Amino acid sequence: MSQIVVDKNLCKKDGACIDVCPSRSIAFDEQGFPAEDPGHACILCGHCVAVCPCNALTHPDLPTEDFEALPAEFPSPGAMDGLLKSRRSVREFKSVPVSRETLLDLFDVARRAPTASNSQQVRWIVVDGKSKVLALSQIAVSCLRDAGFRPALLKAWDDGYDFILRGAPMVVVACAPASYEWGKQDCAIALTFLELAAEARGLGTCWAGYLTRIAAIFPPLRAALGVPEGYEIQGGLMLGEPKYHLRLIPPRKLLNVQWV
């Protein structure tokens, strides 16, 4: 089956679908219409369908009803910049669960994040509930204790401070196949999409660095997370409603840029 179907009664032969195809799998045929180029492999990005101004092109593997209309308005630069600049790591959470509906909305945003060659190989693991999250922290701390990790932090744990997952009501972990060379990058981008979508909804996040690093070397933590065979954890986020809200945006180091 051809990767595209062109309605020649609607097509204006403008070549937009050809121009935006990242895999160069569409070319003009002898009549000047777009057609499949068998020498290149389609990556199912959907750009050809999405760009056509006259709805002349469809893709058998990308049902038309699965496409969404673009929003009527986009945030102004000031609004977008404000969201990005005001995002902070949250380490104190309210004991309020994140609804399943909200989480699914966040995943719907995160699954739109770019992936290498549109491979879309990010897989998610959700740990929902403070008791389950605390159990993960306990396993992680046992690994650190055996390794003789920083005594001051271990004492803080013994005194009741969860420095691993900060008492968050939920943890979201992104995985990718161990054989996939772009897993770390794809997961990082998807997690960033998710955390910004969470910020826009008044939720707070913090990157779960201890969890990610320990799970990579400590099988009990990997087992507790239920990481599928053949997958590797590439990043994670604590997620929940912030206990506090900052009034100001803290300063950063001066810009370090090199113009070439």
Helices and strands as residue ranges (DSSP letters): E 5-6, H 16-20, E 26-28, E 34-36, H 47-51, E 57-58, G 64-66, H 77-86, H 100-110, G 116-118, E 123-128, H 130-146, H 151-158, E 170-177, H 183-200, E 204-207, H 209-217, H 219-225, E 231-240
